Amino acid sequence: MPKRTAPSPFRLGGDSASIILDSLTEGVFTVDRDWRITSFNKAASIITGIPRPSALGRPCCEVFRANICETSCALRQTMESGRPVLNRSIFVVNPHGERIPISVSTALLRDRGGRLIGGVETFRDLTLVEELRKELLHQRSIGDIVTQSPRMAPILEMIPAAADSGSTVLLLGESGTGKELVARALHSLSPRRAGPLVTVNCGALPENLLESELFGYKKGAFTDARHDKPGRFALAAGGTLFLDEIGDLPLSLQVKLLRVIQERTFEPLGSTRPEKADVRLIAATNRDLGTLVRERRFRQDLYYRVNVLSIALPPLRERPEDIPLLVSHFIQRFNLTRGTAVTGIAPAALQLIMAHEFPGNVRELENLIEHAFIFCRKGPIKPDHLPAEFRARPGAGAPEAASLEELESRFLKQVMARHGFDRTAAARELGIHPVTLWRKLKRYGL
């Protein structure tokens, strides 16, 4: 009798195969050896936001826009090594620019004769899982703002009402406290969320360039003006204009900005006809505008106009309980964007971080974790992964006489107390299994 060949796990083509693939809740797509998509099921289209006809025949990197496509493509690793990838957490970007967390698995695709003809990737949407994770962490969040600090609770409660009001909002706080994140939240929750959010850093450009950036110019307005250029007020029409570092705005432009706010119109350079300013303004500064008004470096009438509603963001040193949560948040984000497997942070490393006052606030903490990811690709972040000057800074961490065990014991006490002695919640913050935490607590007599 002739030898029977085992059926291929994926037999491309045919209505029955399409029906089976489309009945799955997981996204599935296959590629040939030239990386062009040969099948794309219904769930894949729903999760990625890409219609099937638009996906078929195109290179997968043009369709499946994942954070690992350029550096550590899971399907390429499988095609080159022959080893499958199982449940790797990454994210894709849909056509609306939204990041969708997913889990991917890959395998080789062979024909009936066992010849390699391509690869198959399955993926599932982790959006609901991520939302549940946030709820389990008891964290308060709006948009990309992540916090569990009582100092931030009134701010998060204020944001929805402020967003809906349409009034000008002034964000106050040191550099790196998250003013731009609050501006994004105000825009995304506002009636103007379908419009653009346009940002201008008032301290980053010289006065002559800043005026043209804000208001635009007409052809012939000056020597090099060979065509019309819309300004940020025009680009933000129907949406929100975020004026960052408004305290650095020159006095001459303060006068023109005041006129725009009062009259809701502006004139591009070289124009004789005013244009409507259909924007909602959000301003931010790390400076004391009241002091600038007294020093006559900021107009008092403009100050009253932009300070309809002010939101002051506390520095990170005044909300240290957010540091472990933010560290966990940044670790998860960098794992997604870099395809790494960092599992958390070692207690000794977190001890060093908790001892730092962070003059650069959340932005400095994010940069610190990004530095650690350069040297740590898997496992927990350890003190050796932090910058040398950070580890050597006087007063950083505990005294030299303290052993690692003593540091860990102290730290575990702090974490347990912070979570009301809830072992599950404490283990989640530490990025370890509750049983592992129980063993450590037992070892230290806690």
DOZAFI-388016 format. One line per 4 residues: number of its first residue (from 0); their letters; for each residue x, y, z negated of N, C-alpha, C. Coordinates in steps of 0.2 Angstrom, whole numbers, plus 5000, padded with zeros to 4 digits. Layout:
DOZAFI-388016
NUM = a = X,Y,Z,X,Y,Z,X,Y,Z; ...
***
This chain:
DOZAFI-388016
0 = mpkr = 5004,4994,5000,5000,5000,5000,5004,5006,5000; 5002,5011,5004,5006,5017,5004,5006,5021,4997; 5012,5024,4995,5012,5027,4989,5008,5034,4989; 5004,5034,4983,5000,5040,4983,5003,5046,4980
4 = taps = 5002,5052,4982,5005,5058,4980,5001,5061,4975; 5004,5063,4969,5000,5067,4964,4997,5073,4967; 4991,5075,4965,4988,5081,4968,4992,5087,4965; 4992,5092,4969,4995,5099,4966,4991,5102,4961
8 = pfrl = 4993,5105,4956,4989,5108,4951,4985,5114,4954; 4988,5117,4959,4985,5123,4963,4985,5121,4970; 4979,5120,4973,4978,5119,4980,4975,5125,4983; 4979,5130,4986,4977,5136,4989,4972,5135,4994
12 = ggds = 4967,5140,4995,4962,5139,5000,4956,5135,4998; 4951,5137,5002,4945,5133,5001,4940,5137,4996; 4934,5136,4997,4929,5140,4992,4929,5137,4985; 4930,5130,4985,4930,5127,4978,4935,5130,4973
16 = asii = 4941,5131,4976,4947,5133,4972,4945,5141,4970; 4943,5145,4975,4941,5152,4973,4936,5152,4967; 4931,5147,4968,4925,5147,4963,4928,5146,4956; 4933,5141,4956,4936,5139,4950,4940,5144,4947
20 = ldsl = 4944,5147,4951,4948,5153,4948,4944,5159,4946; 4939,5160,4950,4935,5166,4948,4931,5165,4941; 4930,5158,4940,4926,5157,4933,4930,5158,4927; 4937,5158,4928,4941,5159,4922,4941,5166,4919
24 = tegv = 4941,5167,4913,4942,5173,4909,4949,5176,4909; 4954,5172,4911,4960,5174,4911,4962,5176,4918; 4966,5181,4919,4968,5183,4926,4973,5178,4928; 4973,5177,4935,4977,5172,4938,4979,5175,4945
28 = ftvd = 4986,5175,4946,4988,5177,4953,4994,5172,4955; 4994,5171,4962,5000,5167,4964,5004,5171,4969; 5010,5170,4970,5014,5173,4975,5018,5168,4979; 5020,5169,4985,5024,5165,4989,5031,5166,4987
32 = rdwr = 5036,5164,4991,5043,5164,4990,5046,5171,4991; 5042,5175,4995,5044,5182,4996,5040,5187,4992; 5037,5184,4986,5034,5188,4981,5028,5192,4983; 5025,5189,4989,5019,5192,4991,5013,5188,4988
36 = itsf = 5008,5192,4986,5002,5189,4982,4998,5185,4987; 4997,5179,4985,4993,5174,4990,4986,5173,4987; 4985,5174,4980,4978,5173,4978,4978,5178,4971; 4972,5180,4970,4971,5185,4965,4963,5184,4962
40 = nkaa = 4963,5181,4957,4956,5180,4954,4952,5186,4952; 4946,5185,4950,4941,5190,4948,4943,5193,4942; 4945,5189,4937,4948,5192,4930,4954,5196,4931; 4958,5194,4936,4964,5198,4937,4963,5205,4940
44 = siit = 4957,5205,4944,4955,5212,4947,4952,5216,4941; 4948,5213,4937,4945,5217,4931,4950,5220,4927; 4955,5215,4925,4960,5218,4920,4964,5223,4922; 4967,5222,4929,4972,5227,4931,4968,5233,4935
48 = gipr = 4962,5232,4936,4958,5238,4940,4960,5238,4947; 4963,5232,4950,4965,5232,4957,4960,5227,4961; 4956,5230,4966,4952,5225,4970,4956,5220,4973; 4953,5214,4974,4956,5208,4977,4959,5210,4984
52 = psal = 4955,5213,4988,4957,5214,4995,4964,5219,4995; 4964,5223,4990,4970,5228,4990,4976,5224,4987; 4975,5218,4984,4981,5215,4981,4984,5210,4986; 4980,5206,4989,4982,5201,4993,4987,5203,4999
56 = grpc = 4992,5199,4999,4997,5201,5004,5002,5206,5002; 5002,5209,4997,5006,5214,4995,5011,5212,4990; 5017,5214,4989,5022,5212,4984,5019,5213,4977; 5020,5208,4973,5017,5208,4966,5019,5214,4962
60 = cevf = 5025,5217,4963,5027,5223,4959,5023,5229,4961; 5020,5229,4967,5016,5235,4969,5009,5235,4966; 5007,5229,4964,5000,5228,4962,5000,5227,4954; 5004,5222,4952,5004,5220,4945,5009,5225,4941
64 = rani = 5007,5231,4940,5012,5236,4937,5013,5235,4930; 5018,5231,4928,5020,5229,4921,5026,5233,4919; 5027,5233,4913,5033,5237,4910,5039,5232,4911; 5039,5226,4913,5044,5222,4914,5046,5220,4921
68 = cets = 5042,5223,4926,5043,5222,4933,5050,5223,4935; 5053,5229,4933,5060,5231,4936,5066,5228,4932; 5065,5226,4926,5070,5224,4922,5070,5216,4920; 5065,5214,4918,5064,5207,4916,5058,5203,4918
72 = calr = 5057,5203,4924,5050,5200,4927,5050,5193,4925; 5044,5191,4921,5043,5184,4919,5043,5179,4924; 5039,5181,4930,5039,5177,4935,5045,5175,4939; 5049,5181,4940,5056,5180,4943,5060,5175,4939
76 = qtme = 5060,5176,4932,5064,5172,4928,5062,5164,4929; 5056,5163,4929,5053,5156,4930,5055,5154,4937; 5055,5158,4942,5057,5156,4949,5064,5154,4950; 5068,5158,4946,5075,5157,4946,5078,5151,4942
80 = sgrp = 5075,5150,4936,5077,5146,4931,5073,5139,4931; 5067,5139,4934,5063,5133,4934,5059,5132,4927; 5061,5137,4922,5057,5136,4916,5051,5141,4915; 5046,5138,4912,5040,5143,4912,5041,5148,4906
84 = vlnr = 5037,5153,4907,5037,5158,4901,5030,5158,4898; 5030,5157,4892,5023,5156,4888,5021,5162,4884; 5016,5165,4885,5013,5170,4880,5017,5176,4878; 5020,5179,4884,5025,5185,4882,5020,5191,4882
88 = sifv = 5021,5195,4877,5017,5201,4876,5020,5207,4880; 5016,5209,4885,5018,5215,4888,5012,5220,4889; 5013,5225,4894,5007,5229,4896,5007,5230,4903; 5002,5232,4906,5001,5234,4913,4998,5241,4913
92 = vnph = 4999,5244,4918,4996,5251,4919,4991,5251,4924; 4985,5253,4923,4979,5252,4928,4979,5259,4932; 4975,5259,4937,4975,5265,4942,4974,5271,4938; 4971,5271,4932,4969,5277,4929,4975,5279,4924
96 = geri = 4980,5276,4924,4986,5277,4920,4986,5275,4913; 4981,5270,4911,4980,5268,4905,4984,5261,4904; 4987,5261,4898,4991,5255,4897,4987,5249,4894; 4987,5243,4897,4983,5238,4895,4987,5232,4892
100 = pisv = 4987,5231,4885,4991,5226,4882,4989,5219,4885; 4993,5215,4887,4992,5208,4889,4997,5203,4887; 4995,5197,4888,5000,5191,4886,5000,5187,4893; 5006,5186,4895,5007,5182,4902,5011,5176,4901
104 = stal = 5009,5171,4905,5012,5164,4906,5014,5163,4913; 5019,5160,4914,5021,5158,4921,5023,5151,4922; 5022,5149,4929,5024,5142,4931,5026,5142,4938; 5030,5137,4940,5031,5136,4947,5025,5133,4951
108 = lrdr = 5025,5135,4957,5020,5132,4962,5023,5128,4967; 5021,5122,4967,5024,5117,4972,5018,5114,4977; 5020,5112,4983,5015,5109,4987,5015,5101,4986; 5011,5098,4990,5010,5091,4988,5017,5087,4989
112 = ggrl = 5021,5089,4993,5028,5086,4993,5033,5088,4988; 5031,5092,4983,5035,5094,4978,5040,5100,4980; 5039,5103,4986,5043,5108,4988,5041,5115,4984; 5045,5119,4982,5044,5125,4979,5041,5130,4984
116 = iggv = 5035,5132,4983,5031,5137,4988,5030,5144,4985; 5031,5145,4978,5030,5151,4975,5029,5150,4967; 5025,5155,4965,5024,5155,4957,5017,5157,4956; 5015,5155,4949,5009,5157,4947,5009,5160,4940
120 = etfr = 5005,5166,4939,5006,5169,4933,4998,5170,4930; 4997,5168,4924,4991,5169,4921,4992,5174,4915; 4987,5178,4914,4987,5183,4909,4980,5185,4906; 4980,5187,4900,4974,5188,4896,4975,5195,4893
124 = dltl = 4969,5198,4893,4968,5205,4890,4969,5205,4882; 4973,5209,4879,4974,5209,4872,4971,5215,4869; 4967,5219,4873,4965,5225,4870,4961,5224,4864; 4956,5219,4864,4952,5218,4858,4957,5216,4852
128 = veel = 4961,5212,4854,4966,5209,4848,4970,5215,4845; 4972,5220,4850,4976,5226,4847,4971,5230,4843; 4965,5231,4845,4960,5235,4841,4959,5231,4834; 4958,5225,4834,4957,5221,4828,4963,5221,4823
132 = rkel = 4969,5221,4826,4975,5222,4823,4976,5228,4819; 4974,5234,4822,4974,5240,4819,4969,5241,4813; 4963,5237,4814,4958,5237,4809,4961,5233,4803; 4964,5228,4804,4967,5224,4799,4972,5227,4795
136 = lhqr = 4976,5232,4798,4981,5236,4795,4978,5241,4791; 4972,5242,4792,4968,5248,4788,4972,5255,4790; 4974,5255,4796,4977,5261,4798,4972,5266,4801; 4973,5272,4800,4969,5277,4803,4972,5279,4809
140 = sigd = 4968,5280,4815,4972,5282,4821,4967,5285,4826; 4969,5290,4829,4965,5293,4835,4970,5294,4840; 4968,5291,4846,4973,5291,4852,4980,5288,4850; 4985,5291,4851,4992,5289,4849,4994,5291,4842
144 = ivtq = 4990,5294,4838,4992,5296,4832,4991,5290,4827; 4996,5288,4824,4996,5282,4819,4998,5284,4812; 4994,5283,4807,4995,5285,4801,4991,5281,4796; 4994,5281,4789,4990,5278,4784,4991,5283,4778
148 = sprm = 4993,5289,4779,4994,5294,4774,4988,5298,4772; 4987,5299,4766,4981,5303,4763,4982,5310,4766; 4988,5313,4767,4989,5319,4769,4987,5320,4776; 4986,5315,4780,4984,5315,4787,4976,5314,4788
152 = apil = 4973,5311,4783,4966,5310,4783,4962,5316,4785; 4963,5321,4782,4958,5327,4783,4959,5329,4790; 4965,5329,4793,4967,5331,4800,4963,5326,4805; 4964,5320,4804,4960,5315,4808,4953,5316,4808
156 = emip = 4950,5318,4802,4943,5319,4802,4941,5326,4805; 4946,5331,4806,4944,5337,4809,4945,5337,4816; 4949,5332,4819,4950,5332,4826,4944,5331,4831; 4939,5326,4829,4933,5326,4833,4929,5332,4834
160 = aaad = 4928,5335,4828,4924,5341,4828,4927,5347,4832; 4934,5348,4831,4938,5353,4834,4938,5352,4842; 4938,5345,4844,4938,5344,4851,4932,5346,4854; 4926,5344,4851,4920,5345,4854,4918,5353,4854
164 = sgst = 4921,5357,4850,4919,5364,4849,4921,5368,4855; 4927,5366,4858,4929,5370,4864,4933,5376,4862; 4933,5378,4856,4937,5384,4853,4945,5383,4854; 4948,5388,4854,4956,5388,4855,4958,5385,4848
168 = vlll = 4963,5381,4848,4966,5378,4842,4973,5379,4842; 4975,5381,4836,4983,5382,4835,4985,5377,4831; 4990,5373,4833,4994,5367,4830,5000,5370,4827; 5001,5369,4820,5007,5371,4816,5010,5365,4814
172 = gesg = 5017,5366,4814,5021,5361,4811,5028,5361,4814; 5033,5357,4810,5039,5357,4812,5040,5353,4819; 5046,5354,4822,5047,5350,4828,5047,5342,4827; 5043,5339,4831,5043,5331,4830,5038,5329,4826
176 = tgke = 5033,5333,4823,5028,5331,4819,5022,5328,4823; 5022,5329,4829,5016,5325,4833,5011,5330,4836; 5013,5337,4837,5008,5342,4839,5006,5340,4846; 5010,5337,4850,5008,5336,4857,5003,5330,4857
180 = lvar = 5004,5325,4852,4999,5320,4851,4992,5322,4849; 4992,5327,4845,4986,5330,4843,4983,5333,4848; 4987,5337,4852,4984,5341,4858,4981,5336,4863; 4984,5330,4864,4981,5325,4869,4974,5322,4866
184 = alhs = 4974,5321,4859,4968,5318,4856,4963,5324,4857; 4964,5330,4856,4959,5335,4856,4956,5335,4863; 4961,5334,4868,4958,5334,4875,4954,5328,4877; 4957,5322,4875,4953,5316,4876,4946,5315,4873
188 = lspr = 4945,5319,4868,4939,5319,4864,4934,5324,4866; 4937,5329,4870,4933,5335,4872,4928,5334,4878; 4923,5338,4879,4919,5338,4885,4923,5339,4891; 4929,5341,4891,4934,5342,4897,4938,5336,4898
192 = ragp = 4937,5331,4895,4942,5325,4895,4943,5322,4903; 4938,5324,4907,4938,5321,4914,4943,5326,4918; 4944,5332,4915,4949,5336,4919,4956,5335,4916; 4961,5339,4919,4968,5338,4918,4970,5341,4911
196 = lvtv = 4975,5338,4908,4979,5341,4902,4985,5343,4905; 4986,5350,4905,4993,5353,4908,4996,5356,4902; 5003,5355,4902,5007,5357,4896,5012,5362,4899; 5013,5367,4895,5019,5372,4896,5023,5373,4890
200 = ncga = 5029,5372,4890,5034,5374,4885,5036,5381,4886; 5033,5386,4881,5034,5393,4882,5042,5395,4880; 5045,5390,4877,5052,5392,4875,5057,5389,4880; 5055,5385,4885,5060,5381,4889,5062,5385,4895
204 = lpen = 5058,5391,4897,5059,5394,4903,5060,5401,4902; 5065,5405,4906,5066,5412,4906,5059,5416,4907; 5059,5422,4905,5053,5426,4906,5050,5426,4913; 5055,5428,4918,5052,5428,4925,5050,5422,4928
208 = lles = 5053,5416,4926,5050,5410,4929,5044,5408,4925; 5043,5409,4918,5038,5407,4915,5031,5411,4917; 5032,5417,4919,5026,5421,4922,5023,5417,4928; 5028,5415,4933,5025,5412,4939,5023,5405,4937
212 = elfg = 5026,5402,4932,5023,5395,4930,5016,5395,4928; 5015,5401,4924,5008,5401,4921,5003,5403,4926; 5005,5408,4930,4999,5412,4934,5000,5410,4941; 5006,5407,4943,5007,5406,4950,5009,5412,4954
216 = ykkg = 5009,5411,4961,5011,5417,4965,5008,5416,4972; 5008,5421,4976,5005,5421,4983,5011,5422,4987; 5010,5420,4993,5016,5420,4998,5018,5427,4999; 5024,5429,4999,5027,5435,5000,5027,5440,4994
220 = aftd = 5025,5437,4988,5025,5440,4982,5033,5442,4980; 5038,5439,4982,5045,5440,4981,5048,5437,4987; 5055,5438,4987,5059,5436,4993,5058,5429,4995; 5059,5424,4990,5058,5417,4991,5051,5414,4991
224 = arhd = 5046,5418,4990,5039,5416,4990,5037,5414,4997; 5038,5409,5000,5037,5407,5007,5030,5404,5008; 5027,5402,5002,5020,5399,5002,5017,5400,4995; 5010,5400,4995,5007,5400,4989,5008,5395,4984
228 = kpgr = 5009,5396,4978,5010,5391,4973,5005,5392,4967; 5001,5387,4965,4996,5388,4960,5000,5387,4953; 4998,5391,4948,5001,5391,4942,4998,5386,4937; 5000,5386,4931,4997,5381,4926,4990,5382,4925
232 = fala = 4988,5388,4924,4981,5390,4923,4976,5387,4929; 4979,5388,4935,4975,5385,4941,4975,5377,4941; 4981,5374,4939,4981,5367,4939,4977,5364,4933; 4976,5368,4928,4972,5365,4922,4964,5367,4923
236 = aggt = 4962,5369,4929,4955,5371,4929,4951,5365,4928; 4946,5366,4924,4941,5361,4922,4944,5357,4916; 4950,5358,4914,4953,5354,4908,4956,5358,4903; 4962,5356,4901,4965,5359,4895,4972,5362,4896
240 = lfld = 4973,5368,4894,4980,5370,4895,4983,5370,4888; 4989,5367,4887,4992,5366,4881,4999,5371,4881; 4999,5376,4877,5004,5381,4877,5009,5379,4871; 5014,5375,4872,5018,5373,4867,5023,5378,4865
244 = eigd = 5025,5379,4859,5030,5384,4857,5028,5391,4859; 5022,5393,4857,5019,5399,4859,5022,5405,4855; 5026,5403,4850,5029,5408,4846,5035,5411,4850; 5037,5407,4855,5043,5410,4859,5041,5414,4865
248 = lpls = 5035,5415,4866,5032,5419,4872,5034,5426,4871; 5037,5429,4877,5040,5436,4877,5034,5440,4876; 5035,5446,4873,5030,5451,4872,5026,5453,4878; 5030,5454,4883,5026,5456,4890,5021,5451,4892
252 = lqvk = 5023,5444,4891,5018,5439,4893,5012,5438,4888; 5014,5440,4882,5009,5440,4877,5003,5444,4879; 5004,5450,4881,4999,5455,4884,4995,5452,4889; 4998,5449,4894,4995,5446,4900,4990,5440,4897
256 = llrv = 4993,5436,4892,4989,5430,4890,4983,5432,4886; 4984,5438,4882,4978,5441,4879,4973,5443,4883; 4975,5446,4889,4970,5448,4894,4966,5442,4897; 4970,5436,4898,4967,5430,4901,4962,5427,4896
260 = iqer = 4963,5427,4890,4959,5425,4884,4953,5429,4884; 4953,5435,4884,4948,5440,4883,4943,5440,4889; 4946,5440,4895,4942,5441,4902,4941,5435,4905; 4944,5429,4903,4944,5423,4906,4946,5423,4914
264 = tfep = 4950,5428,4916,4953,5428,4922,4960,5429,4922; 4964,5428,4928,4971,5429,4928,4972,5431,4936; 4978,5434,4937,4980,5436,4943,4987,5433,4945; 4987,5429,4950,4994,5426,4952,4998,5432,4954
268 = lgst = 5005,5431,4954,5010,5436,4956,5008,5438,4964; 5008,5444,4965,5007,5446,4972,5000,5446,4975; 4995,5445,4970,4988,5445,4972,4985,5451,4969; 4979,5453,4973,4975,5459,4970,4968,5457,4968
272 = rpek = 4967,5450,4968,4961,5447,4967,4961,5443,4961; 4957,5444,4956,4958,5440,4950,4955,5433,4951; 4957,5428,4948,4954,5421,4948,4952,5419,4941; 4947,5414,4941,4944,5412,4935,4948,5407,4932
276 = advr = 4949,5408,4925,4953,5404,4921,4948,5399,4917; 4946,5394,4921,4942,5389,4918,4946,5383,4914; 4948,5386,4908,4953,5381,4904,4951,5382,4897; 4952,5377,4893,4952,5377,4886,4959,5377,4883
280 = liaa = 4961,5382,4879,4967,5383,4877,4969,5379,4870; 4975,5376,4870,4977,5373,4864,4984,5376,4863; 4986,5379,4858,4993,5382,4857,4996,5378,4851; 5003,5378,4851,5007,5375,4846,5013,5379,4844
284 = tnrd = 5015,5379,4838,5022,5382,4837,5025,5379,4830; 5031,5379,4830,5035,5377,4824,5037,5383,4820; 5035,5389,4822,5037,5395,4819,5031,5398,4815; 5033,5403,4810,5028,5406,4806,5026,5412,4810
288 = lgtl = 5020,5411,4813,5017,5417,4817,5016,5423,4813; 5013,5422,4807,5012,5428,4802,5018,5432,4801; 5024,5429,4800,5030,5432,4799,5032,5436,4806; 5031,5432,4811,5033,5436,4818,5028,5442,4819
292 = vrer = 5022,5441,4817,5017,5447,4817,5020,5453,4813; 5022,5452,4807,5025,5457,4803,5031,5460,4806; 5035,5456,4809,5041,5458,4812,5040,5461,4819; 5034,5462,4821,5032,5464,4828,5035,5461,4833
296 = rfrq = 5036,5454,4833,5038,5450,4838,5032,5446,4841; 5027,5446,4838,5021,5443,4840,5015,5447,4839; 5011,5448,4844,5005,5453,4844,5000,5450,4839; 4998,5455,4835,4993,5453,4830,4986,5451,4833
300 = dlyy = 4984,5455,4839,4978,5453,4842,4978,5447,4845; 4984,5445,4848,4984,5438,4851,4984,5433,4846; 4987,5434,4840,4987,5429,4835,4980,5428,4832; 4976,5433,4832,4969,5432,4830,4965,5428,4835
304 = rvnv = 4967,5429,4842,4964,5425,4847,4965,5418,4847; 4972,5416,4846,4974,5409,4846,4973,5405,4840; 4972,5409,4834,4971,5406,4828,4964,5405,4826; 4959,5404,4831,4952,5402,4829,4952,5397,4824
308 = lsia = 4955,5391,4826,4955,5385,4821,4963,5383,4821; 4965,5382,4815,4972,5380,4815,4973,5373,4811; 4977,5369,4814,4978,5362,4811,4986,5362,4809; 4987,5361,4803,4994,5361,4801,4996,5353,4799
312 = lppl = 5002,5351,4803,5004,5344,4802,5009,5344,4797; 5009,5340,4792,5014,5339,4787,5020,5335,4790; 5026,5337,4788,5032,5334,4790,5033,5327,4787; 5037,5323,4791,5037,5316,4789,5039,5314,4782
316 = rerp = 5044,5319,4779,5046,5318,4772,5041,5319,4767; 5035,5322,4769,5029,5323,4764,5024,5317,4765; 5025,5313,4770,5021,5307,4770,5025,5300,4772; 5030,5299,4767,5034,5293,4768,5031,5286,4768
320 = edip = 5024,5286,4766,5021,5280,4767,5019,5278,4774; 5020,5283,4779,5019,5282,4786,5025,5279,4789; 5031,5279,4786,5037,5277,4789,5037,5269,4791; 5035,5265,4786,5035,5258,4788,5030,5256,4794
324 = llvs = 5024,5260,4793,5019,5259,4799,5022,5261,4805; 5025,5267,4805,5028,5270,4812,5033,5266,4814; 5038,5263,4810,5043,5258,4812,5040,5252,4815; 5035,5249,4812,5031,5244,4815,5028,5246,4822
328 = hfiq = 5025,5251,4822,5022,5254,4829,5027,5255,4834; 5033,5258,4833,5038,5259,4838,5041,5252,4840; 5042,5247,4835,5045,5241,4837,5040,5237,4842; 5034,5238,4840,5029,5234,4845,5029,5238,4852
332 = rfnl = 5030,5244,4852,5030,5248,4858,5036,5246,4862; 5042,5246,4859,5048,5245,4863,5048,5237,4865; 5046,5233,4861,5045,5226,4863,5041,5225,4870; 5036,5229,4870,5031,5229,4876,5035,5232,4882
336 = trgt = 5038,5238,4881,5041,5241,4887,5048,5238,4889; 5051,5234,4884,5058,5231,4886,5058,5224,4887; 5052,5221,4885,5052,5213,4885,5057,5210,4880; 5058,5213,4875,5062,5211,4869,5058,5207,4864
340 = avtg = 5061,5204,4859,5058,5200,4854,5060,5202,4847; 5060,5208,4846,5062,5210,4839,5056,5209,4835; 5057,5206,4829,5052,5203,4825,5050,5208,4819; 5054,5213,4818,5052,5218,4812,5059,5221,4810
344 = iapa = 5059,5223,4804,5065,5226,4801,5067,5223,4795; 5073,5222,4794,5076,5219,4787,5075,5224,4782; 5073,5222,4776,5072,5226,4770,5078,5231,4769; 5084,5229,4770,5090,5233,4769,5090,5239,4774
348 = alql = 5088,5237,4780,5088,5243,4785,5082,5248,4784; 5077,5245,4782,5071,5249,4780,5073,5254,4774; 5077,5251,4769,5079,5255,4763,5083,5261,4766; 5087,5260,4770,5091,5266,4773,5087,5271,4776
352 = imah = 5082,5268,4780,5077,5273,4784,5073,5277,4779; 5071,5273,4773,5066,5277,4769,5070,5282,4765; 5077,5281,4764,5080,5286,4760,5082,5292,4764; 5081,5292,4771,5082,5298,4775,5076,5303,4775
356 = efpg = 5078,5310,4775,5073,5315,4775,5070,5316,4782; 5073,5314,4787,5070,5315,4794,5069,5322,4796; 5074,5327,4796,5072,5334,4798,5069,5334,4805; 5070,5329,4809,5067,5328,4816,5061,5325,4816
360 = nvre = 5058,5323,4810,5052,5320,4809,5050,5314,4813; 5044,5313,4816,5042,5307,4819,5047,5305,4825; 5048,5311,4829,5052,5310,4835,5059,5307,4833; 5062,5310,4828,5069,5307,4826,5068,5300,4824
364 = lenl = 5063,5298,4820,5062,5291,4819,5061,5286,4825; 5058,5289,4830,5057,5285,4836,5064,5284,4839; 5067,5290,4840,5074,5289,4843,5079,5284,4839; 5078,5284,4832,5082,5279,4828,5080,5272,4830
368 = ieha = 5074,5271,4830,5072,5264,4832,5074,5262,4839; 5074,5267,4844,5076,5266,4851,5083,5264,4851; 5087,5268,4847,5094,5266,4846,5095,5259,4844; 5091,5257,4839,5092,5250,4836,5091,5245,4841
372 = fifc = 5086,5246,4846,5084,5242,4851,5090,5240,4856; 5095,5245,4856,5100,5244,4861,5105,5238,4858; 5105,5238,4852,5109,5232,4849,5106,5226,4846; 5099,5227,4846,5095,5221,4843,5090,5219,4849
376 = rkgp = 5091,5213,4851,5086,5211,4856,5081,5206,4854; 5082,5203,4848,5078,5198,4845,5079,5198,4838; 5074,5195,4834,5075,5195,4827,5074,5202,4824; 5075,5202,4817,5074,5209,4814,5080,5214,4815
380 = ikpd = 5078,5220,4814,5083,5226,4815,5086,5226,4808; 5093,5226,4808,5097,5225,4802,5101,5232,4802; 5104,5233,4796,5108,5239,4795,5113,5240,4800; 5116,5235,4803,5122,5236,4808,5119,5238,4814
384 = hlpa = 5112,5238,4815,5109,5240,4822,5108,5248,4821; 5108,5251,4816,5107,5258,4815,5114,5262,4816; 5113,5268,4818,5119,5272,4820,5124,5272,4814; 5130,5272,4816,5136,5272,4811,5135,5278,4806
388 = efra = 5134,5284,4809,5134,5290,4805,5128,5289,4800; 5123,5286,4802,5117,5285,4798,5118,5281,4792; 5122,5275,4793,5123,5271,4788,5129,5274,4783; 5133,5278,4786,5138,5281,4781,5136,5287,4778
392 = rpga = 5130,5290,4779,5128,5296,4776,5128,5296,4769; 5131,5301,4765,5131,5301,4758,5124,5301,4755; 5123,5296,4751,5116,5296,4748,5111,5291,4751; 5113,5289,4757,5109,5284,4761,5108,5278,4757
396 = gape = 5102,5275,4757,5101,5269,4754,5102,5269,4746; 5103,5263,4744,5105,5262,4737,5112,5262,4735; 5114,5263,4729,5121,5263,4727,5125,5257,4729; 5131,5257,4731,5135,5252,4733,5135,5246,4729
400 = aasl = 5134,5247,4722,5135,5241,4718,5129,5237,4718; 5123,5239,4721,5117,5235,4722,5118,5230,4727; 5117,5224,4725,5117,5218,4730,5111,5218,4735; 5112,5214,4740,5106,5214,4745,5100,5211,4742
404 = eele = 5101,5206,4737,5096,5203,4734,5092,5209,4730; 5096,5213,4726,5093,5218,4722,5089,5223,4726; 5092,5225,4732,5088,5229,4737,5082,5226,4739; 5082,5220,4741,5076,5217,4744,5071,5216,4738
408 = srfl = 5073,5215,4732,5068,5214,4727,5065,5221,4725; 5069,5226,4725,5066,5233,4724,5061,5234,4730; 5063,5233,4736,5059,5235,4741,5052,5231,4742; 5053,5224,4740,5047,5220,4740,5042,5223,4735
412 = kqvm = 5044,5225,4729,5040,5228,4724,5036,5234,4727; 5040,5239,4730,5037,5245,4733,5032,5243,4738; 5033,5238,4743,5029,5236,4748,5022,5233,4745; 5023,5229,4740,5017,5226,4737,5013,5231,4733
416 = arhg = 5016,5235,4730,5012,5241,4726,5009,5245,4731; 5012,5246,4737,5009,5251,4742,5002,5248,4745; 5002,5241,4745,4996,5237,4748,4992,5234,4742; 4992,5237,4736,4988,5235,4731,4989,5228,4729
420 = fdrt = 4995,5225,4730,4997,5218,4729,4994,5213,4733; 4992,5216,4739,4989,5211,4744,4994,5208,4748; 4996,5202,4747,5001,5198,4750,5001,5198,4758; 4995,5197,4760,4994,5196,4767,4995,5203,4771
424 = aaar = 4993,5209,4768,4994,5215,4771,5002,5217,4770; 5005,5215,4765,5012,5217,4764,5016,5213,4769; 5014,5207,4770,5018,5202,4775,5017,5205,4782; 5011,5208,4783,5010,5210,4790,5015,5217,4791
428 = elgi = 5015,5221,4786,5020,5227,4787,5027,5225,4788; 5029,5220,4784,5036,5217,4785,5037,5213,4791; 5032,5211,4794,5033,5207,4800,5035,5200,4799; 5033,5197,4793,5035,5190,4791,5028,5187,4790
432 = hpvt = 5029,5180,4789,5023,5176,4788,5022,5176,4780; 5015,5176,4778,5014,5177,4771,5017,5172,4767; 5018,5166,4769,5021,5160,4766,5029,5162,4764; 5032,5165,4769,5039,5168,4768,5039,5173,4763
436 = lwrk = 5034,5178,4763,5034,5183,4758,5033,5180,4751; 5028,5175,4751,5027,5171,4744,5033,5168,4741; 5037,5165,4746,5044,5162,4744,5048,5167,4741; 5049,5173,4744,5053,5178,4742,5051,5181,4735
440 = lkry = 5045,5182,4734,5042,5184,4728,5043,5179,4722; 5042,5173,4724,5044,5168,4719,5051,5168,4717; 5056,5169,4722,5063,5168,4721,5065,5174,4716; 5062,5180,4717,5064,5186,4713,5059,5186,4707
444 = gl = 5055,5181,4705,5051,5182,4699,5046,5187,4700; 5043,5189,4706,5039,5194,4706,5031,5191,4707
***
